[in-house]
Amino acid sequence: MPLEIERKYRVTSDAWRDQAHEVIPMAQGYLNDTASLDSGAQKASVRVRIQGEQAFLNLKSREIGHTRQEFDYPIPVDEARALLALCVGGLIDKRRHLVRHGGLLWEVDEFLGDNAGLVVAEVELEQADQAIDLPEWVGAEVTDEVRYYNLALAARPYSQWSETEK
């Protein structure tokens, strides 16, 4: 069973920009919403993503925290565009910047559109208790804060957050 072990952090400065070695544009949406997951009617999010010239259908279990089941399947880009039109909530538009630090690959997501102003960094791990050399440009860990999940951002974007939430 494929597992994703991932930690997520707020980004506190632009120091990562000079270290980024690749940028991938992404558009994604969800075929289900947070209400269906919160009610227990569904136990996984269903995401459609176009990243660069590739597209994927992704299912991710609903557990809160750093470890979740994740299934990712390539699909034709034209089919992904059709599926994006069927998504509920808003679409997520972001640029993913890849940065190597401390022997790990960090994904710095710079959100656009209704989520503009939000920048988070994620790092995938091999073990939940794996030691991480945190870059100087990461701040508070937000792995367990649901509002930072892309599914939640599609339903309630960063532009709607209160100043205390930001």
Backbone bond lengths (Angstrom), bond angles and torsions (degrees), N, CA, C in turn:
res aa  C-N    CA-C-N  psi(-1)  N-CA   C-N-CA  omega(-1)  CA-C   N-CA-C  phi
1 M - - - 1.443 - - 1.534 108.63 -
2 P 1.338 117.57 125.41 1.466 119.65 -179.25 1.520 111.63 -71.66
3 L 1.316 116.16 128.21 1.457 121.98 177.83 1.522 109.60 -116.57
4 E 1.314 114.98 143.02 1.452 121.52 172.52 1.520 106.60 -109.53
5 I 1.317 115.85 125.70 1.462 121.54 173.71 1.515 105.40 -116.32
6 E 1.318 115.91 111.17 1.462 120.68 -170.32 1.516 110.17 -140.39
7 R 1.316 116.00 140.91 1.460 121.46 173.76 1.524 107.43 -118.93
8 K 1.319 115.31 144.91 1.467 121.41 -174.47 1.523 109.47 -127.38
9 Y 1.353 115.55 139.88 1.461 122.25 -176.26 1.523 110.64 -136.10
10 R 1.325 116.15 150.38 1.466 120.85 168.41 1.526 107.64 -71.54
11 V 1.299 116.67 149.33 1.458 122.43 177.13 1.524 107.66 -102.18
12 T 1.336 116.04 133.16 1.469 120.66 -172.19 1.524 114.69 -106.19
13 S 1.341 117.80 -10.69 1.464 119.82 179.42 1.529 109.14 -155.37
14 D 1.322 115.74 174.18 1.466 121.79 178.02 1.524 112.58 -92.07
15 A 1.328 119.00 11.05 1.467 121.85 -176.94 1.528 112.66 -59.35
16 W 1.328 118.45 -24.07 1.460 122.72 179.49 1.531 111.93 -68.27
17 R 1.318 117.94 -25.18 1.469 121.16 -173.90 1.528 112.68 -57.13
18 D 1.322 117.02 -41.34 1.471 120.35 -179.68 1.518 112.13 -69.19
19 Q 1.317 117.43 -19.49 1.463 121.67 -178.23 1.528 113.04 -94.97
20 A 1.327 117.39 -11.39 1.469 120.82 -177.41 1.526 109.99 -68.35
21 H 1.333 116.04 133.55 1.466 119.70 -179.18 1.530 112.77 -111.24
22 E 1.325 117.17 -5.92 1.461 120.85 178.02 1.520 108.93 -158.61
23 V 1.338 116.02 146.10 1.462 122.41 176.37 1.522 107.63 -126.51
24 I 1.337 115.88 130.57 1.461 121.39 -178.64 1.531 108.38 -122.65
25 P 1.344 117.65 117.31 1.465 118.77 174.63 1.522 110.15 -72.74
26 M 1.318 116.65 140.76 1.468 121.53 -178.09 1.514 110.90 -136.37
27 A 1.326 114.10 138.98 1.469 121.85 169.74 1.513 105.70 -128.64
28 Q 1.315 116.29 131.46 1.459 118.53 -178.33 1.516 110.89 -148.79
29 G 1.331 113.43 155.70 1.454 120.82 177.73 1.513 109.48 -149.73
30 Y 1.322 115.19 173.73 1.456 121.15 -174.71 1.523 110.32 -123.19
31 L 1.332 115.31 138.27 1.458 121.54 178.82 1.525 111.81 -86.94
32 N 1.330 116.99 -5.81 1.458 122.03 172.16 1.519 107.95 -134.91
33 D 1.311 116.41 170.90 1.464 119.58 -175.79 1.524 111.63 -121.49
34 T 1.304 115.34 175.79 1.463 120.28 -178.48 1.521 111.65 -64.40
35 A 1.331 117.77 -33.09 1.467 120.42 -179.23 1.520 111.44 -62.06
36 S 1.320 117.83 -40.60 1.472 120.55 -179.60 1.525 111.01 -66.68
37 L 1.316 116.18 -31.10 1.464 120.03 177.73 1.523 111.19 -79.64
38 D 1.326 115.53 -43.78 1.468 119.49 -179.28 1.519 112.01 -62.85
39 S 1.336 117.12 -33.75 1.466 121.06 -179.09 1.531 112.17 -78.80
40 G 1.321 116.46 -14.92 1.456 120.26 -176.82 1.514 113.44 88.97
41 A 1.337 117.68 0.03 1.467 121.08 178.92 1.528 110.83 -63.65
42 Q 1.319 116.66 -32.07 1.460 122.11 174.92 1.522 108.60 -131.21
43 K 1.314 116.00 151.93 1.465 120.07 -176.40 1.515 113.37 -115.77
44 A 1.362 116.37 7.47 1.457 120.36 179.31 1.523 109.42 -149.46
45 S 1.332 115.72 145.78 1.458 119.51 171.93 1.527 108.11 -81.24
46 V 1.331 115.58 149.18 1.463 121.79 178.87 1.526 106.53 -121.84
47 R 1.335 115.37 111.02 1.456 121.80 -172.99 1.524 110.48 -114.13
48 V 1.327 115.01 144.51 1.458 123.07 170.67 1.525 106.06 -114.88
49 R 1.331 117.14 130.66 1.464 120.01 -178.50 1.519 109.92 -136.10
50 I 1.323 114.67 134.57 1.462 121.24 167.21 1.516 105.80 -109.26
51 Q 1.321 116.32 121.18 1.466 120.60 178.33 1.515 107.87 -127.42
52 G 1.316 114.04 111.66 1.459 118.62 -175.41 1.517 109.43 63.14
53 E 1.318 116.63 -124.13 1.463 122.39 -178.65 1.529 112.41 -100.37
54 Q 1.320 117.45 12.94 1.458 121.72 -178.55 1.525 109.93 -120.84
55 A 1.342 114.96 159.96 1.462 119.56 178.22 1.526 109.37 -139.33
56 F 1.346 115.27 151.50 1.460 121.00 -175.64 1.522 110.93 -143.72
57 L 1.309 114.94 147.82 1.459 123.30 167.75 1.524 105.22 -106.37
58 N 1.318 116.95 129.29 1.457 121.94 -172.47 1.522 109.75 -130.14
59 L 1.319 115.60 136.46 1.460 122.06 173.19 1.519 107.66 -120.76
60 K 1.332 115.79 130.90 1.463 120.03 -177.83 1.520 108.55 -134.43
61 S 1.333 116.18 129.01 1.462 120.29 -179.33 1.524 110.93 -63.79
62 R 1.297 115.97 158.52 1.461 122.83 -169.00 1.526 115.04 -84.33
63 E 1.294 120.10 -2.17 1.466 119.41 -177.87 1.524 111.24 -53.02
64 I 1.323 115.13 141.57 1.458 121.30 174.29 1.521 106.85 -87.94
65 G 1.321 116.66 138.44 1.452 119.92 177.81 1.503 112.61 121.11
66 H 1.324 116.06 -163.18 1.454 120.85 -169.58 1.526 115.38 -87.96
67 T 1.331 119.41 -12.35 1.468 120.76 -176.29 1.525 110.50 -123.87
68 R 1.336 115.12 122.55 1.462 120.88 179.81 1.523 109.30 -144.25
69 Q 1.325 116.22 155.21 1.456 120.33 171.37 1.527 107.67 -73.47
70 E 1.331 116.52 139.76 1.461 120.19 179.42 1.524 109.31 -143.15
71 F 1.329 114.80 132.58 1.460 122.28 178.42 1.521 107.38 -126.26
72 D 1.314 117.68 128.19 1.466 122.91 -174.10 1.522 108.85 -129.56
73 Y 1.341 116.87 125.10 1.463 121.31 -176.41 1.524 110.54 -127.49
74 P 1.322 118.18 127.67 1.466 119.54 175.63 1.522 110.49 -68.16
75 I 1.327 115.49 140.97 1.467 121.45 176.01 1.532 107.95 -136.45
76 P 1.330 117.81 160.43 1.472 119.80 176.73 1.533 111.28 -62.80
77 V 1.319 116.78 142.59 1.464 122.03 -177.76 1.523 111.54 -59.99
78 D 1.332 118.11 -39.58 1.466 119.30 -179.94 1.533 111.26 -64.32
79 E 1.326 117.36 -35.38 1.459 120.31 175.77 1.532 110.80 -69.16
80 A 1.320 116.92 -36.97 1.468 120.55 177.42 1.524 110.51 -63.16
81 R 1.334 117.29 -40.89 1.469 120.03 177.36 1.533 110.63 -61.04
82 A 1.330 116.47 -42.45 1.471 120.66 178.63 1.524 110.30 -63.68
83 L 1.327 117.31 -41.30 1.465 120.65 178.98 1.528 111.89 -67.83
84 L 1.332 117.73 -36.37 1.465 120.09 177.84 1.529 110.89 -59.35
85 A 1.324 116.61 -32.72 1.465 120.22 178.42 1.528 112.01 -69.20
86 L 1.328 117.66 -17.65 1.462 122.49 179.54 1.527 113.08 -95.00
87 C 1.316 117.22 -3.91 1.462 120.87 -174.19 1.520 111.99 -69.66
88 V 1.329 115.11 151.18 1.465 122.17 176.01 1.524 108.12 -95.65
89 G 1.312 116.48 156.00 1.458 119.87 -178.96 1.516 110.34 71.56
90 G 1.309 115.94 -169.31 1.456 120.66 179.98 1.524 111.61 -84.16
91 L 1.309 114.94 164.72 1.458 120.48 174.97 1.522 109.03 -91.19
92 I 1.301 115.04 148.08 1.464 121.68 177.58 1.523 107.86 -96.84
93 D 1.320 116.03 125.69 1.460 122.40 176.67 1.524 106.18 -119.28
94 K 1.321 115.83 123.61 1.460 118.45 -178.08 1.519 110.30 -152.96
95 R 1.317 113.94 165.82 1.462 122.35 172.98 1.517 106.63 -117.42
96 R 1.323 115.94 123.75 1.466 120.83 179.09 1.525 108.16 -98.57
97 H 1.324 115.71 121.67 1.456 122.85 179.26 1.529 107.60 -105.12
98 L 1.320 116.96 126.63 1.464 121.52 -179.67 1.525 109.37 -94.42
99 V 1.330 115.42 129.00 1.464 122.73 -175.95 1.522 108.77 -135.11
100 R 1.305 117.54 128.04 1.471 120.92 174.46 1.530 108.38 -93.45
101 H 1.329 113.90 132.13 1.469 119.80 177.85 1.520 108.38 -155.03
102 G 1.320 116.06 133.57 1.462 121.28 175.05 1.519 113.50 58.43
103 G 1.329 117.18 32.29 1.459 121.22 178.91 1.523 114.08 79.24
104 L 1.338 117.59 6.71 1.464 121.39 -179.66 1.523 110.39 -122.87
105 L 1.318 115.79 156.29 1.448 121.57 175.46 1.528 108.85 -95.83
106 W 1.302 116.17 117.75 1.458 122.77 178.22 1.514 108.38 -98.39
107 E 1.336 116.38 139.49 1.449 123.17 175.51 1.524 107.23 -110.99
108 V 1.331 115.66 111.77 1.458 120.69 179.84 1.521 107.26 -99.68
109 D 1.326 116.02 112.90 1.459 121.92 -178.51 1.522 109.70 -96.27
110 E 1.319 114.72 117.23 1.460 123.01 177.01 1.528 106.51 -104.23
111 F 1.320 115.68 108.26 1.458 121.10 -174.13 1.517 111.12 -81.30
112 L 1.328 114.80 148.86 1.459 123.05 179.62 1.527 108.90 -122.16
113 G 1.313 117.55 -177.01 1.464 121.40 176.10 1.519 112.03 61.54
114 D 1.333 116.77 -134.84 1.463 121.72 -178.18 1.528 113.16 -66.37
115 N 1.318 117.16 -13.85 1.468 121.08 178.84 1.530 112.48 -106.49
116 A 1.342 116.39 11.40 1.472 120.74 -179.84 1.523 110.32 -56.48
117 G 1.320 114.96 140.04 1.457 121.52 -178.62 1.518 112.75 101.62
118 L 1.317 116.67 -18.10 1.471 120.51 178.46 1.523 109.18 -92.85
119 V 1.316 116.01 129.33 1.467 122.25 175.80 1.526 106.98 -134.04
120 V 1.324 116.05 122.53 1.459 121.25 178.20 1.527 109.42 -127.95
121 A 1.313 115.14 154.45 1.464 121.41 177.69 1.520 108.43 -120.17
122 E 1.331 115.13 133.96 1.463 121.35 178.16 1.512 108.62 -120.74
123 V 1.322 115.15 148.66 1.454 120.52 174.94 1.524 107.69 -137.38
124 E 1.332 115.74 129.43 1.461 120.60 177.96 1.521 108.32 -91.71
125 L 1.323 114.27 140.05 1.464 121.26 -174.83 1.522 110.60 -120.21
126 E 1.311 115.92 161.74 1.462 121.14 175.57 1.523 111.39 -88.06
127 Q 1.337 116.50 -26.90 1.460 122.09 179.86 1.525 108.77 -137.52
128 A 1.315 116.40 147.57 1.462 120.64 -178.39 1.527 112.30 -62.83
129 D 1.319 117.80 -32.03 1.463 120.60 -177.45 1.531 112.57 -99.21
130 Q 1.314 117.23 16.69 1.464 122.20 -178.75 1.524 110.46 -62.44
131 A 1.321 116.41 135.69 1.464 121.33 177.73 1.529 109.39 -70.02
132 I 1.330 115.44 141.59 1.464 121.31 -179.55 1.516 108.84 -126.20
133 D 1.328 115.76 130.26 1.460 121.97 171.76 1.524 106.09 -88.23
134 L 1.320 116.30 101.11 1.461 120.53 -175.84 1.523 111.34 -72.27
135 P 1.326 117.52 130.58 1.468 119.99 174.66 1.522 110.47 -66.71
136 E 1.319 117.04 157.88 1.464 120.78 -178.90 1.525 112.12 -66.80
137 W 1.325 117.95 -17.55 1.468 121.60 -176.52 1.519 114.07 -91.77
138 V 1.325 118.87 4.43 1.468 119.86 174.07 1.521 109.78 -101.11
139 G 1.323 113.79 147.21 1.456 120.78 179.04 1.509 110.37 -115.06
140 A 1.306 115.11 -128.93 1.461 121.96 -174.76 1.524 111.65 -63.20
141 E 1.331 114.70 141.02 1.464 119.80 174.32 1.525 108.50 -77.90
142 V 1.346 115.82 134.61 1.463 121.40 -178.05 1.536 110.93 -125.76
143 T 1.323 116.70 20.72 1.466 121.84 -178.06 1.519 112.42 -52.48
144 D 1.313 117.30 -41.28 1.463 121.46 -175.12 1.524 113.38 -94.16
145 E 1.326 118.05 5.56 1.463 121.21 -179.16 1.525 108.98 -96.82
146 V 1.321 115.48 106.36 1.463 122.57 -172.25 1.519 112.52 -57.16
147 R 1.324 118.33 -33.81 1.468 119.65 -176.05 1.528 112.65 -61.64
148 Y 1.345 118.03 -17.68 1.460 121.82 178.47 1.528 112.68 -87.81
149 Y 1.310 118.23 -7.93 1.466 120.68 177.61 1.521 108.35 -70.46
150 N 1.309 117.65 141.74 1.457 121.17 -178.27 1.516 112.19 -58.13
151 L 1.321 117.82 -36.56 1.459 121.08 177.68 1.529 110.27 -59.59
152 A 1.324 117.05 -42.64 1.461 121.36 178.29 1.528 111.06 -68.18
153 L 1.324 117.17 -37.11 1.470 121.04 178.54 1.523 111.93 -67.12
154 A 1.332 117.51 -28.69 1.465 120.91 176.25 1.531 110.12 -69.38
155 A 1.325 116.61 -34.58 1.464 121.43 -179.08 1.524 112.24 -83.45
156 R 1.325 115.93 -39.93 1.469 121.33 -177.79 1.526 108.05 -139.24
157 P 1.327 115.78 90.36 1.462 120.08 -174.36 1.532 113.65 -67.45
158 Y 1.308 113.96 162.81 1.458 123.75 -179.23 1.530 111.49 -53.63
159 S 1.331 118.23 -34.20 1.458 122.00 -179.61 1.539 111.90 -62.93
160 Q 1.323 117.37 -18.33 1.470 121.29 179.87 1.526 112.72 -97.98
161 W 1.314 117.44 -2.14 1.459 120.04 -179.99 1.525 110.00 -72.78
162 S 1.309 115.55 148.87 1.461 120.41 174.21 1.528 108.90 -74.79
163 E 1.318 116.38 165.61 1.472 119.88 178.86 1.527 111.23 -61.63
164 T 1.331 118.36 -34.61 1.453 119.74 179.82 1.530 111.17 -71.27
165 E 1.342 118.27 -30.48 1.464 120.95 176.85 1.529 110.71 -70.72
166 K 1.313 116.15 -33.39 1.470 119.67 -178.67 1.502 110.21 -72.70
